[in-house]
Amino acid sequence: MKTENKLNKIRNISVFSDNDKQRTVLVDKMLSYMGYEDYYKDSEASMDWMECERDIDAVIENPVTSEHWLGREVNLIRFNSLFELHTMRIIDGGVTLLSATSKIELMMVELHKMRIKHHIPSLIFMGQIEKNGADFFARIREIEGKFNTVPLVIQLPIGEDYKFEGLIDLITMSELIWNEVNDIYTAYNRDRPTEHEIREELMPKAIAYREKMIEQLAEVDGNEKLMEKFLEDREISQEEIVEAIRVATLSMGVVPVLLGCVSKNRGIKKLLDAVVAYLPSPSLSVEAENIENHQQIRLYADENEPFVGVVFATQIDPFVGEFSVVRIYRGSLTSDSSIYNTTQNRVEQMGRMFKLYAIKREEVHRVVAGDMVNLTGLKAKIGDTLCEPNHQVQLEKVEDIEPLFLVRVYVNSTVNRDISYIIEKIARENPLCRISCDEYISIYGESKFQLEQIVSRLREHYHLDIESDKPQIIYYRTIKTLLEKEYIYREKKKYAHIALKLEPQERGEGYKLVDGTKGSVVPKEFIYPIYLGIKEALEEGIGDGYPIVDIKATLYGGSYRDASLTAELFKKAGYHATKEALREANFLLFEPNLSTVS
């Protein structure tokens, strides 16, 4: 019962937007309202401690910031890109940020599909309602059409663009009006509208939309009592409406729509109220694999059961060093607990445990199911499952997805430093980025913003003398016809000889290697290194950074000289055989397929 009560007081949420900067501004405004009075008297955003983040009020890491609202702990999770599946798994609810001035773009449609796939109930916050060209009702129609969902309008704007005065709350049936003030701190940092009765000329519209709202709620399974009252034209209380909205939101039958002006902090308080009232507490169960018998089991959020958690971010802090951000799915974790990493198959040595708030770092000594916590000392990667050594389980591993953008980074030839450690760090902190090094460093990612921030970090944090292109959309290649190649890779008295076929596959089928050899022409333990060598060559492409995809490779022959053979020898043979074959290829060129992330 103790865990159940604590779970009900936690909200693990993210803000979804295809505009990284607007998303960060909304997150910081929410934190400012929850956190403390003098938040914006400081010119720096709460978690933006890197210079590149302060400059643009944005964050490139993946931290969770905890604050409290109406007696609930709200954990705001920020993530690097739109399609980070490991982040989708650890959040329970979301706020979708749309602009009243802009049409809904493809990225937001794809993000909505991912939210549905991972069953993440959400609210919609319609911002920029005060901007020129704002059209609240046009966006509502777009939500219905492009998201294929039911937008539940619970607030109406009073005026739009420069005529925006405030809003009508359809639950309380009152007006909230913001008066213009000259004091910058009051105007931009406190959400204090005055409440009025709805004026006579606005009442018919308010009544019509309130009836529509109740009708939409009554049609959702679980709201049968509301349906009875609605059909019998009986009075429905505010409490009954709030409960019906929560039921409909959690079942994903509707998406409540709120509105406001983020830059002036208008509507933020109502948004936070809605987060607490309508979004779910941590999921009560999650599927995992029992390592001992490989059976699928369900993990329930019970603090008295053995500990299970997952790493969903890593970060380097100037004060505490590198740390891992972990969500606790089951059991409890104390500062002296033993941790086993089932993904990496090793024991982890934990240092300190702490939580991050808007303006403070607080050390903790015990966390339980539903909590988010930061741990130092781990060597874990993002997506790794952590558990007790005697109760080993594995949560679903992070899936690979197709990057959308590429940036090329050129390191000044006079830089006398080994940058391989830096590249490894960047790769660990951005697991869905792919990095390859040749004449230049090619970094592939899910958004231009993400890549720009990585380049900025290479300059500002690691002090590298570099030049870079602007991030550009990735083009992919595949071969048109079958290629065959025999190749011998030699090192001193050793050699590895392989015979290889490369042929195109259907779009989206990826890369695979088929072992067509017979007998022991190539030792079986070296098949996988050959696979890795071919894969590396395909990812590098033919020198312009564009990967080659959807290839079936068949190993049909080979030989070797048995003189201390190594896996690296066969990996290099696979790599160079593929590079040689690609020189003779004709290619098809195409853009990334967004449907692969839905």
C-alpha positions in Angstrom: 0.0 0.0 0.0 2.9 2.3 0.8 4.3 2.0 -2.8 0.8 2.4 -4.3 0.4 5.7 -2.4 3.8 7.0 -3.5 3.2 6.0 -7.1 0.0 8.0 -7.2 2.0 11.1 -6.2 4.5 10.8 -9.1 4.2 12.1 -12.7 7.0 11.1 -15.1 6.4 13.3 -18.2 8.1 14.8 -21.3 7.2 17.7 -23.6 6.9 16.6 -27.2 7.6 19.2 -29.9 9.4 19.4 -33.3 10.9 22.7 -32.2 13.7 22.0 -29.7 14.0 25.6 -28.6 10.2 26.1 -28.0 10.1 22.8 -26.1 13.0 23.9 -23.8 11.4 27.3 -23.1 8.1 25.6 -22.1 10.0 23.1 -19.8 11.9 25.9 -18.2 8.7 27.9 -17.7 7.0 24.9 -16.0 10.1 24.5 -13.8 10.1 28.2 -12.9 6.5 28.0 -11.7 7.0 24.8 -9.7 10.4 25.5 -8.4 11.0 28.9 -6.8 10.1 32.6 -6.9 13.4 33.9 -8.1 13.9 31.4 -10.9 14.1 34.0 -13.8 15.9 36.6 -11.8 18.9 34.5 -12.7 19.7 34.8 -16.4 20.6 31.2 -16.8 18.1 28.3 -17.3 18.1 25.8 -14.5 19.8 22.9 -16.1 21.6 24.7 -18.9 25.1 24.8 -17.4 27.0 24.4 -20.6 27.9 27.6 -22.4 26.3 26.4 -25.7 23.1 25.8 -23.8 23.0 29.2 -22.1 23.4 30.9 -25.4 20.2 29.4 -26.8 18.2 28.4 -23.8 18.4 24.8 -24.8 19.8 21.5 -23.6 21.6 18.7 -25.4 21.7 16.2 -22.6 19.0 13.8 -21.3 18.5 14.8 -17.6 15.4 14.5 -15.5 14.5 17.5 -13.3 12.2 16.9 -10.4 9.9 19.5 -8.8 6.6 19.5 -6.9 3.2 20.7 -7.8 0.0 20.3 -5.7 1.6 17.6 -3.5 2.9 15.6 -6.5 6.5 15.0 -7.7 6.7 15.9 -11.3 9.7 14.5 -13.1 10.3 16.4 -16.4 12.4 14.3 -18.7 14.2 16.1 -21.5 15.5 14.1 -24.5 17.9 14.8 -27.4 15.7 14.0 -30.3 12.2 13.2 -31.3 12.5 9.5 -31.7 14.6 8.2 -28.8 12.8 5.0 -28.0 14.5 4.4 -24.7 13.1 7.7 -23.5 9.6 6.8 -24.8 9.7 3.7 -22.6 10.5 5.5 -19.4 7.9 8.3 -19.5 4.3 7.8 -18.5 2.6 10.9 -19.9 3.4 13.8 -22.1 2.5 17.4 -23.1 2.4 17.9 -26.9 3.4 21.5 -27.7 1.8 22.9 -30.8 1.8 26.5 -32.2 -1.5 28.2 -33.0 0.3 30.0 -35.9 1.8 27.0 -37.7 0.4 24.0 -39.5 1.2 20.5 -38.0 4.3 19.2 -39.7 5.2 15.6 -40.6 7.6 15.3 -37.7 4.8 15.9 -35.2 2.6 13.4 -36.9 5.4 10.8 -36.6 5.9 11.7 -33.0 2.2 11.3 -32.3 2.4 7.8 -33.9 5.2 6.9 -31.5 3.2 8.2 -28.5 0.3 5.9 -29.5 2.6 3.0 -30.1 4.1 3.3 -26.6 0.7 4.1 -25.1 1.6 7.5 -23.6 -1.4 9.6 -22.6 -0.9 13.2 -23.5 -2.2 16.8 -23.2 -1.9 19.3 -26.0 -0.8 22.8 -25.1 -1.5 25.3 -27.9 1.1 28.1 -27.6 1.7 31.3 -29.4 -2.0 32.1 -29.2 -1.1 35.8 -29.0 1.0 35.8 -32.2 0.0 37.3 -35.5 -1.8 34.7 -37.6 -2.9 32.5 -34.7 -5.9 30.3 -35.5 -6.9 28.0 -32.6 -9.8 26.3 -34.3 -7.9 25.6 -37.6 -5.3 23.7 -35.5 -8.1 21.8 -33.7 -9.4 20.6 -37.1 -5.8 19.6 -38.1 -5.4 17.6 -34.9 -8.5 15.6 -35.8 -7.3 15.0 -39.3 -3.6 14.5 -39.0 -3.4 12.9 -35.6 -6.6 10.9 -36.1 -7.6 11.5 -32.5 -10.3 13.3 -30.6 -9.2 16.7 -29.4 -11.0 17.6 -26.2 -11.3 21.4 -26.1 -11.4 22.3 -22.4 -10.4 26.0 -22.9 -11.5 28.6 -25.5 -9.4 31.6 -26.4 -10.9 35.1 -25.9 -9.6 36.8 -29.0 -6.6 35.6 -31.0 -3.3 37.1 -32.2 -2.9 40.7 -31.0 -6.5 40.7 -29.7 -5.9 37.8 -27.3 -7.2 38.7 -23.8 -7.5 35.4 -22.0 -9.4 32.2 -22.0 -12.7 30.6 -21.1 -12.4 27.6 -18.8 -15.1 25.2 -19.9 -14.9 23.2 -16.6 -15.4 26.1 -14.2 -17.3 28.1 -16.8 -15.4 31.3 -16.0 -13.1 33.7 -17.8 -9.4 34.1 -17.0 -8.1 37.5 -18.1 -4.4 38.6 -18.0 -3.9 42.3 -17.6 -0.9 43.9 -19.2 1.7 45.2 -16.7 4.9 47.1 -17.0 7.0 45.2 -14.5 9.0 42.6 -16.5 9.4 40.2 -13.6 5.6 40.1 -12.9 4.6 39.9 -16.5 7.0 37.1 -17.5 7.3 35.1 -14.4 4.0 34.7 -12.7 0.8 33.3 -14.1 -1.8 35.4 -12.2 -4.9 36.0 -14.2 -8.1 37.5 -12.8 -11.2 35.3 -12.8 -14.5 36.7 -14.1 -18.0 35.5 -15.0 -18.3 34.8 -18.7 -19.6 37.9 -20.5 -23.0 37.7 -22.1 -21.8 37.8 -25.7 -19.4 34.9 -25.2 -21.8 32.7 -23.3 -23.6 30.9 -26.2 -20.2 29.7 -27.7 -19.0 28.6 -24.2 -22.2 26.6 -23.6 -22.0 24.9 -27.0 -18.4 23.9 -26.5 -19.0 22.7 -23.0 -21.9 20.5 -24.1 -19.7 19.1 -26.9 -16.9 18.4 -24.3 -19.3 16.5 -22.0 -20.7 14.5 -25.0 -17.2 13.5 -26.1 -16.4 12.4 -22.5 -19.6 10.5 -22.1 -18.8 8.4 -25.2 -15.6 7.0 -23.7 -15.7 3.6 -22.0 -15.6 4.1 -18.2 -17.7 7.2 -18.2 -21.1 5.5 -18.2 -22.4 7.4 -15.2 -21.6 10.7 -17.0 -23.5 9.4 -20.0 -26.6 8.8 -17.9 -26.6 12.3 -16.5 -25.9 13.8 -19.9 -28.8 11.9 -21.5 -31.1 12.8 -18.6 -30.0 16.4 -18.8 -29.1 16.4 -15.1 -26.5 18.8 -13.6 -22.9 17.6 -13.8 -20.4 18.8 -11.2 -16.9 20.1 -11.8 -15.5 17.1 -9.9 -17.3 14.7 -12.2 -16.0 16.4 -15.3 -12.4 16.3 -14.0 -12.7 12.6 -13.2 -14.2 11.9 -16.6 -11.4 13.8 -18.3 -8.8 11.7 -16.4 -10.6 8.4 -17.4 -10.8 9.4 -21.0 -7.2 10.7 -21.1 -5.7 7.6 -19.5 -7.6 5.3 -21.9 -6.3 7.6 -24.8 -9.9 8.1 -25.9 -9.3 11.9 -26.0 -6.5 14.4 -25.8 -7.3 17.5 -23.7 -6.4 20.8 -25.4 -5.2 23.8 -23.3 -3.9 27.1 -24.6 -1.7 30.0 -23.6 1.3 32.1 -24.2 4.6 30.4 -23.1 6.8 33.5 -23.4 4.6 35.4 -20.9 3.9 32.4 -18.7 0.2 32.6 -19.5 -1.7 29.3 -19.1 1.3 27.5 -17.4 -0.5 27.1 -14.1 -3.5 25.5 -15.7 -1.2 23.2 -17.7 0.5 22.1 -14.5 -2.9 21.5 -12.8 -3.9 19.4 -15.8 -0.6 17.4 -15.7 -1.4 16.4 -12.1 -5.1 15.9 -12.6 -5.2 14.0 -16.0 -1.8 12.3 -16.7 -1.0 8.9 -15.2 1.2 7.9 -12.3 4.0 5.4 -13.1 3.0 2.3 -14.9 2.1 -0.5 -12.6 3.8 -3.2 -14.7 6.3 -3.7 -17.5 7.4 -6.8 -19.5 10.8 -8.3 -19.1 12.8 -11.5 -19.7 13.9 -13.8 -16.8 17.6 -14.4 -17.6 17.6 -17.8 -15.8 14.8 -19.5 -17.8 14.3 -16.9 -20.7 10.6 -16.7 -19.9 8.7 -13.4 -20.3 7.5 -12.0 -17.0 5.8 -8.9 -15.7 7.4 -6.6 -13.3 5.1 -4.8 -10.9 6.0 -1.6 -9.2 6.4 -3.0 -5.7 9.2 -1.7 -3.5 9.3 -5.0 -1.5 10.3 -7.0 -4.7 13.9 -7.3 -6.0 15.3 -4.1 -7.6 15.0 -3.5 -11.4 15.9 -0.3 -13.2 17.0 1.0 -16.6 19.6 3.6 -17.6 17.9 6.1 -19.9 20.6 8.9 -20.0 24.2 9.6 -19.2 25.6 13.0 -18.4 28.9 14.7 -17.4 28.5 17.3 -14.7 31.3 19.8 -13.9 30.8 19.1 -10.2 30.0 15.4 -9.8 31.6 14.0 -13.0 29.9 11.4 -15.2 26.6 10.0 -13.9 23.8 7.7 -15.2 20.1 8.6 -15.0 18.0 5.6 -13.9 14.3 4.9 -13.7 13.3 2.4 -11.0 10.7 -0.1 -12.3 10.6 -2.5 -9.3 11.9 -2.8 -5.8 14.1 -0.3 -4.0 17.7 0.9 -4.3 19.9 2.1 -1.4 23.3 3.7 -1.5 24.9 0.4 -0.5 23.0 -1.9 -2.9 24.8 -4.4 -5.2 23.9 -3.8 -8.9 24.2 -6.2 -11.7 24.1 -5.0 -15.4 22.4 -7.8 -17.3 22.8 -6.1 -20.7 26.6 -5.9 -20.3 26.8 -9.0 -18.1 28.8 -7.5 -15.3 28.7 -6.1 -11.7 28.4 -2.3 -11.5 30.2 -0.3 -8.8 27.8 2.5 -7.6 29.0 5.7 -6.1 26.6 8.5 -5.0 22.8 8.7 -5.5 21.2 12.1 -6.0 18.2 13.9 -7.5 18.4 17.1 -9.6 15.9 19.9 -8.9 15.7 23.3 -10.7 18.3 25.0 -8.6 19.8 22.3 -6.3 21.3 18.8 -6.3 20.1 16.7 -3.4 21.8 13.5 -2.3 19.4 10.6 -1.5 20.0 7.3 0.2 17.0 5.3 -0.9 14.7 5.3 -3.9 11.8 3.1 -4.8 9.7 1.9 -7.8 8.5 4.9 -9.9 11.4 7.1 -8.9 14.0 8.7 -11.1 17.6 8.9 -9.7 21.1 9.8 -10.8 23.9 7.4 -10.0 27.7 8.0 -10.2 30.3 5.3 -10.7 28.4 3.2 -13.3 30.0 2.1 -16.6 26.5 1.4 -18.0 25.3 2.6 -21.3 21.9 4.0 -22.2 19.3 1.3 -22.4 21.1 -1.1 -20.0 19.0 -3.0 -17.5 20.2 -2.9 -13.9 19.0 -5.4 -11.2 20.0 -7.4 -8.2 22.7 -10.1 -8.8 20.5 -12.9 -7.6 17.4 -11.8 -9.5 18.5 -11.1 -13.1 16.0 -9.8 -15.7 16.4 -8.0 -19.0 14.1 -5.2 -20.2 13.5 -4.6 -23.9 16.7 -3.4 -25.5 17.0 -0.1 -27.3 16.1 -0.5 -30.9 18.2 1.0 -33.7 16.5 3.6 -35.9 17.5 5.3 -39.1 19.2 8.7 -38.6 17.7 11.7 -40.5 20.6 14.2 -40.6 24.3 14.3 -41.1 27.1 16.8 -40.2 30.7 16.5 -41.2 33.4 17.8 -38.7 36.9 18.5 -39.8 39.6 18.5 -37.1 42.5 20.9 -37.6 45.6 18.9 -38.6 47.6 20.7 -36.0 45.5 19.3 -33.1 48.0 17.1 -31.2 45.4 15.1 -29.2 43.9 11.6 -29.3 40.3 12.4 -30.0 39.1 8.8 -29.9 38.2 9.1 -26.2 36.2 12.2 -27.0 34.3 10.5 -29.8 33.6 7.6 -27.6 32.1 9.9 -24.9 29.9 11.7 -27.5 28.7 8.3 -28.8 27.8 7.1 -25.2 25.9 10.3 -24.4 24.0 10.2 -27.7 23.2 6.5 -28.3 21.0 7.0 -31.3 23.7 9.0 -33.1 26.1 7.2 -35.3 29.7 8.4 -35.6 32.3 7.3 -38.2 35.8 8.6 -38.6 37.7 8.8 -41.9 39.2 11.9 -43.4 36.6 13.7 -41.3 34.2 12.9 -38.6 30.7 12.1 -39.8 27.9 12.4 -37.2 24.4 11.1 -37.9 21.4 12.0 -35.8 17.7 12.6 -35.5 17.6 16.4 -35.7 19.6 19.4 -36.9 19.5 20.9 -33.4 21.0 17.8 -31.9 23.9 17.7 -34.3 24.5 21.5 -33.9 24.8 21.0 -30.2 27.2 18.1 -30.5 29.5 20.3 -32.7 29.2 23.1 -30.2 30.2 20.8 -27.4 33.2 19.6 -29.3 34.3 23.2 -29.5 33.3 24.6 -26.1 33.6 21.6 -23.8 36.4 19.7 -25.4 38.2 22.8 -26.8 38.8 21.2 -30.2 39.9 23.3 -33.2 37.3 22.2 -35.7 35.3 23.3 -38.7 32.0 21.8 -39.7 29.4 21.8 -42.5 25.8 22.7 -41.7 23.7 19.7 -40.8 22.0 18.3 -43.9 19.4 15.6 -44.6 21.0 12.2 -45.2 20.7 10.6 -48.5 21.1 6.8 -48.6 22.4 4.6 -51.3 21.8 1.1 -52.4 23.3 -0.9 -55.2 21.4 -1.6 -58.4 22.8 -5.1 -59.3 24.7 -8.0 -57.8 28.4 -7.5 -57.0 31.0 -10.2 -56.5 34.5 -9.8 -55.0 37.3 -12.0 -53.8 39.8 -10.3 -51.5 43.0 -11.3 -49.6 44.0 -9.3 -46.6 47.6 -9.8 -45.5 49.5 -9.0 -42.4 53.1 -10.3 -42.3 52.9 -14.1 -42.6 49.1 -14.2 -42.0 46.3 -13.7 -44.5 42.6 -14.0 -44.7 40.9 -14.6 -48.0 37.1 -14.3 -48.5 34.8 -14.5 -51.5 31.8 -12.3 -51.2 28.5 -11.4 -53.0 26.6 -8.2 -52.4 23.0 -7.8 -53.7 20.2 -5.3 -53.2 17.2 -6.0 -50.9 13.8 -4.3 -50.7 13.7 -0.9 -49.1 13.8 -1.0 -45.3 15.1 -4.6 -45.0 18.5 -3.5 -43.7 21.7 -5.4 -43.9 22.3 -9.1 -43.3 25.2 -11.6 -43.9 24.5 -15.2 -45.0 27.2 -17.8 -44.5 27.2 -19.9 -47.6 30.6 -21.6 -47.0 31.0 -25.3 -46.6 33.3 -27.1 -44.3 36.0 -25.0 -42.6 37.2 -22.7 -45.4 36.5 -19.9 -42.9 36.4 -20.7 -39.2 32.9 -20.2 -37.8 34.2 -17.9 -35.0 35.3 -15.4 -37.6 32.0 -15.1 -39.5 30.8 -12.4 -37.1 33.9 -10.2 -37.4 33.5 -10.4 -41.2 29.9 -9.2 -40.7 31.2 -6.3 -38.7 33.8 -5.4 -41.3 31.2 -5.4 -44.1 28.8 -3.3 -42.0 31.4 -0.7 -41.2 32.2 -0.3 -44.9 28.6 0.0 -45.8 28.0 2.7 -43.1 30.9 4.7 -44.3 29.7 4.6 -47.9 31.9 5.8 -50.8 33.4 8.9 -49.2 30.6 11.5 -49.0 29.1 10.3 -45.7 26.0 8.7 -47.2 25.5 5.2 -45.9 24.7 2.2 -48.2 21.7 0.3 -47.0 19.4 -2.7 -47.7 22.2 -5.1 -48.7 22.3 -8.9 -48.5 25.9 -10.1 -48.3 26.7 -13.8 -48.9 30.0 -15.3 -47.9 30.5 -18.2 -50.4 34.2 -19.0 -50.1 37.5 -18.3 -48.5 40.8 -19.5 -47.1 43.5 -18.6 -44.6 47.0 -19.2 -43.3 46.8 -20.7 -39.8 49.4 -18.5 -38.1 47.8 -17.0 -35.0 44.7 -15.9 -36.8 42.7 -13.1 -35.2 39.2 -11.8 -35.5 40.5 -8.4 -36.5 42.2 -10.0 -39.6 38.9 -11.2 -40.9 37.1 -8.0 -40.0 39.6 -6.1 -42.1 39.1 -8.6 -44.9 35.4 -8.0 -44.9 35.8 -4.3 -44.8 38.3 -4.0 -47.6 36.5 -6.6 -49.8 33.3 -4.5 -49.5 35.1 -1.2 -50.3 36.7 -2.8 -53.4 33.3 -4.2 -54.6 31.6 -0.8 -54.1 34.0 0.9 -56.5 32.4 -1.1 -59.3 28.8 -0.4 -58.3 25.9 1.6 -59.7 23.8 3.2 -57.1 20.2 4.4 -56.3 20.0 7.5 -54.1 17.0 8.2 -51.8 16.1 10.2 -48.7 15.4 8.6 -45.2 12.1 6.8 -44.7 10.3 8.5 -41.8 7.9 5.6 -41.5 10.7 3.5 -40.0 10.4 5.4 -36.7 6.6 5.2 -36.3 
